[in-house]
Amino acid sequence: MIPPVADNSYPSIAYESDNITFCGIITTVRQIWRNYSDMATAYLSLGSNMGDRQANLDKALDFLSQRLQVKKVSSVYDTEPVGNTNQPRFLNMVCQVYTNLAPTELLTLAKGIEKKLGRASAKVNFSRPIDIDILFYDSQVIETPQLVIPHPRLTERAFVLVPLAEIAPELVHPINGKTVKELVKGVTEVQGVLKWAGE
């Protein structure tokens, strides 16, 4: 979770003008921060290899920002397909978000955006206009038939780790205890991940 800030870190202010007291403004700001500090920090991976790949990523980020607070966004990387190599190259990126959604609700949101942007099949390793995966949700470890967090294959995927290391190099994997920076050193296909300069 985002670390809370103690109440005494806020200035104690009482400003009066024309008999109007603005102490309530400080109370409101404190309440907003309490709500903000209760949010979870999640990391999402976005990828596209159909149609206008950059536009698909931009639209997905826009839809995410309507429900989440998107705080950090990596560079976009042009990457080789993994698994099924008989398909176009991907554009991939990672973002950090703050959210009040539970993990399953965040998954529902991601799948809804995928469908809205034209993804018709849930098959893995096939071309798709957009793919949104939950990499981390705070330091939670979740394993259900519908959702596994941390993402079970992220430690093998340079196309995820390279952009993730750009925005969160010291983030620690809650199962193996390694930082993202350390995990990047363990993958072998980093040469297939190239920073995207646009078409």
PyMOL commands that set and color helices and strands:
alter all, ss='L'
color gray80, all
select helices_A, chain A and resi 7-9+23-37+53-65+103-116+154-156+158-167+180-185+190-192
alter helices_A, ss='H'
color red, helices_A
select strands_A, chain A and resi 16-17+20-21+40-48+69-73+77-79+90-99+131-137+142-143+148-149+193-195
alter strands_A, ss='S'
color yellow, strands_A
deselect
rebuild
show_as cartoon
